[in-house]
Amino acid sequence: MDRLAPGDRQAGAPDRPLLACLTCDTLHYEPDVPMNHVATCRRCGRVLAAPRDNAFARVLALALTSTILMIGAVFFPFIDLSVAGLQNRTSVLDAALAFSTGMMVPLSVAVALLIVLIPVTRLGAIIYTLLPLVRGCAPWPHAPLAFRLAERLRPWSMAEIFVVGVAVALVKVGGLATLSIGPAFWAFAGLVLVTVLHDNAMCRYTIWKSLETPSR
């Protein structure tokens, strides 16, 4: 794949929009990147733009897949614990509600927000942004605000952190009780993988450029 670096100053260049690198803040004149090529920062090499064929449809499909996996991960049994003849089966929703009384209410709210509500809100905002673009229509009203919300929520979407924490807890508890992993655990594991693919496939520069265009 060819790698492009945004061009040097040319005649008329001051009239061109500027694009800042998110890593080192270097300003570049907005590149004209052909499909399936990559524009990188001249200083640090971070990818600035990487348009792909059918990228919007691919990202939308992954976002819809993540939404379905999230629904299954929340409502299906997550883990089955058996010890001394006692058995307990719980879901992610049950785990959040377990701290819903007394001084533990803030913890319950944090679990629900970071693991369920924020990821679902981000996925919904991405779907709202990309659905009309995939259909070749003009962006829906407030689509830029929705995509900006999705980007701001990205650091706070912590489903993968939850999976890592649960994996560590399973190792600790495994010697004390009999554990059976439910379908929700595998749904969460799949969600993490799909989220990685989703974020890697998304070219934010291309999406912003499409949102600036009144029709496609």
C-alpha positions as CSV (number, residue, x, y, z in Angstrom):
1,M,0.0,0.0,0.0
2,D,1.3,3.4,-0.9
3,R,2.1,5.9,1.9
4,L,1.5,9.5,1.3
5,A,2.7,12.5,3.3
6,P,0.8,15.8,3.0
7,G,2.5,18.2,0.6
8,D,4.7,21.1,1.3
9,R,3.6,24.7,1.0
10,Q,2.5,25.5,-2.6
11,A,0.9,28.3,-4.4
12,G,-2.5,28.9,-3.1
13,A,-1.9,26.5,-0.2
14,P,-2.9,29.0,2.6
15,D,-6.5,28.7,1.3
16,R,-6.5,24.9,1.9
17,P,-7.9,23.6,5.2
18,L,-5.4,22.4,7.9
19,L,-5.3,19.0,9.5
20,A,-3.6,18.5,12.8
21,C,-1.9,15.3,13.9
22,L,-3.6,13.9,17.0
23,T,-0.3,12.6,18.4
24,C,2.2,15.5,17.9
25,D,-0.2,18.4,16.9
26,T,1.8,19.0,13.7
27,L,-0.3,21.0,11.2
28,H,-0.6,19.8,7.6
29,Y,-2.4,21.1,4.6
30,E,-5.4,18.9,4.1
31,P,-4.3,16.0,1.9
32,D,-6.1,14.7,-1.2
33,V,-5.8,11.0,-0.4
34,P,-6.8,8.5,-3.2
35,M,-8.9,5.5,-2.2
36,N,-6.9,2.7,-0.5
37,H,-3.9,5.0,0.1
38,V,-2.6,6.3,3.5
39,A,-1.7,9.8,4.5
40,T,0.7,10.0,7.4
41,C,2.2,12.7,9.7
42,R,5.5,14.0,8.4
43,R,6.9,14.2,12.0
44,C,5.7,11.1,13.9
45,G,4.2,8.9,11.2
46,R,0.7,8.6,12.6
47,V,-2.0,7.8,10.1
48,L,-4.0,10.9,9.3
49,A,-6.3,9.5,6.7
50,A,-6.8,6.0,5.2
51,P,-9.9,5.8,3.0
52,R,-11.0,2.3,2.0
53,D,-13.5,0.9,-0.5
54,N,-16.8,0.1,1.2
55,A,-15.4,1.3,4.6
56,F,-18.6,2.8,5.7
57,A,-20.6,-0.4,5.1
58,R,-17.9,-2.4,6.9
59,V,-17.8,-0.2,10.0
60,L,-21.6,0.0,10.1
61,A,-21.8,-3.8,9.9
62,L,-19.3,-4.1,12.8
63,A,-21.2,-1.6,14.8
64,L,-24.5,-3.5,14.4
65,T,-22.7,-6.7,15.3
66,S,-21.3,-5.1,18.4
67,T,-24.8,-3.9,19.4
68,I,-26.2,-7.4,19.1
69,L,-23.3,-8.9,21.1
70,M,-23.8,-6.2,23.8
71,I,-27.5,-7.1,24.1
72,G,-26.6,-10.8,24.5
73,A,-23.8,-10.0,26.9
74,V,-26.0,-8.0,29.2
75,F,-29.0,-10.3,29.5
76,F,-27.7,-13.8,29.1
77,P,-26.1,-15.6,32.0
78,F,-22.5,-14.5,32.4
79,I,-21.1,-17.1,34.9
80,D,-22.4,-20.0,37.0
81,L,-20.8,-20.5,40.4
82,S,-21.1,-23.7,42.4
83,V,-19.6,-24.3,45.9
84,A,-20.6,-26.5,48.8
85,G,-23.9,-27.5,47.1
86,L,-24.9,-23.9,46.5
87,Q,-25.3,-22.6,43.0
88,N,-25.5,-19.0,41.8
89,R,-26.0,-17.8,38.2
90,T,-25.6,-14.1,37.4
91,S,-25.6,-11.8,34.4
92,V,-23.9,-8.4,33.9
93,L,-27.2,-6.7,34.7
94,D,-27.4,-8.6,38.0
95,A,-23.8,-7.6,38.8
96,A,-24.7,-3.9,38.3
97,L,-27.8,-4.2,40.4
98,A,-26.0,-6.0,43.2
99,F,-24.5,-2.7,44.3
100,S,-27.7,-0.7,44.0
101,T,-28.3,-0.1,47.7
102,G,-26.7,2.0,50.4
103,M,-23.3,3.6,49.9
104,M,-22.5,1.3,46.9
105,V,-25.0,3.0,44.6
106,P,-22.2,5.1,42.9
107,L,-20.4,1.9,42.1
108,S,-23.5,0.4,40.6
109,V,-24.0,3.5,38.4
110,A,-20.4,3.5,37.3
111,V,-20.6,-0.2,36.3
112,A,-23.8,0.4,34.4
113,L,-22.4,3.5,32.6
114,L,-18.9,2.3,31.7
115,I,-19.8,-1.3,30.7
116,V,-23.2,-1.0,29.2
117,L,-24.7,2.5,28.7
118,I,-21.7,4.3,27.3
119,P,-20.7,1.6,24.8
120,V,-24.4,1.3,23.6
121,T,-24.7,5.1,23.3
122,R,-21.5,5.2,21.3
123,L,-22.6,2.4,19.0
124,G,-25.9,4.1,18.5
125,A,-24.3,7.4,17.6
126,I,-22.0,5.6,15.0
127,I,-24.9,3.8,13.5
128,Y,-26.9,7.0,13.3
129,T,-24.0,8.7,11.6
130,L,-23.1,6.0,9.0
131,L,-26.5,4.6,8.0
132,P,-27.5,7.4,5.6
133,L,-23.9,7.6,4.3
134,V,-24.0,3.8,3.4
135,R,-27.3,4.3,1.6
136,G,-25.8,7.2,-0.4
137,C,-28.1,9.8,1.2
138,A,-27.3,13.1,2.8
139,P,-26.3,12.9,6.5
140,W,-29.2,13.0,9.0
141,P,-29.7,16.1,11.1
142,H,-27.2,16.5,13.9
143,A,-25.0,13.7,12.5
144,P,-21.8,15.6,13.2
145,L,-22.9,16.0,16.8
146,A,-23.6,12.3,17.0
147,F,-20.2,11.4,15.6
148,R,-18.4,13.9,17.9
149,L,-20.3,12.3,20.8
150,A,-19.1,8.8,19.7
151,E,-15.5,10.0,19.6
152,R,-15.6,11.6,23.0
153,L,-17.2,8.5,24.5
154,R,-14.5,6.2,23.0
155,P,-12.1,6.4,26.0
156,W,-14.9,5.7,28.4
157,S,-16.2,2.6,26.7
158,M,-14.6,0.0,28.9
159,A,-16.2,-3.4,28.0
160,E,-12.8,-4.8,27.3
161,I,-11.5,-3.7,30.7
162,F,-14.4,-5.5,32.3
163,V,-13.5,-8.7,30.4
164,V,-9.9,-8.5,31.6
165,G,-11.0,-7.9,35.1
166,V,-13.4,-10.9,35.0
167,A,-10.7,-13.1,33.6
168,V,-8.4,-12.2,36.5
169,A,-11.2,-12.8,39.0
170,L,-11.9,-16.2,37.4
171,V,-8.3,-17.3,37.9
172,K,-8.5,-16.2,41.6
173,V,-11.8,-17.9,42.3
174,G,-11.2,-21.0,40.2
175,G,-9.5,-22.9,43.0
176,L,-12.4,-22.2,45.5
177,A,-15.5,-23.1,43.5
178,T,-16.7,-24.8,40.3
179,L,-17.1,-22.2,37.6
180,S,-19.1,-22.5,34.4
181,I,-18.8,-19.7,31.8
182,G,-22.1,-18.6,30.3
183,P,-22.9,-17.3,26.8
184,A,-22.6,-13.7,28.0
185,F,-18.9,-14.2,28.6
186,W,-18.3,-15.3,25.1
187,A,-20.5,-12.5,23.8
188,F,-18.3,-10.0,25.7
189,A,-15.2,-11.7,24.3
190,G,-16.6,-11.4,20.8
191,L,-17.6,-7.8,21.5
192,V,-14.0,-6.9,22.4
193,L,-12.6,-8.4,19.1
194,V,-15.3,-6.8,17.0
195,T,-14.7,-3.4,18.7
196,V,-11.0,-3.7,17.8
197,L,-11.8,-4.4,14.2
198,H,-14.4,-1.7,14.2
199,D,-12.0,1.0,15.5
200,N,-9.2,-0.1,13.1
201,A,-11.5,0.0,10.1
202,M,-12.9,3.5,10.8
203,C,-11.2,6.4,9.0
204,R,-12.4,9.4,11.0
205,Y,-11.1,11.9,8.4
206,T,-13.2,10.3,5.7
207,I,-16.3,10.3,7.8
208,W,-15.9,14.0,8.7
209,K,-15.3,14.9,5.1
210,S,-18.5,13.0,4.2
211,L,-20.5,14.8,6.9
212,E,-19.4,18.1,5.5
213,T,-20.8,17.2,2.1
214,P,-24.6,18.0,1.8
215,S,-25.2,15.0,-0.4
216,R,-23.4,12.1,-1.8
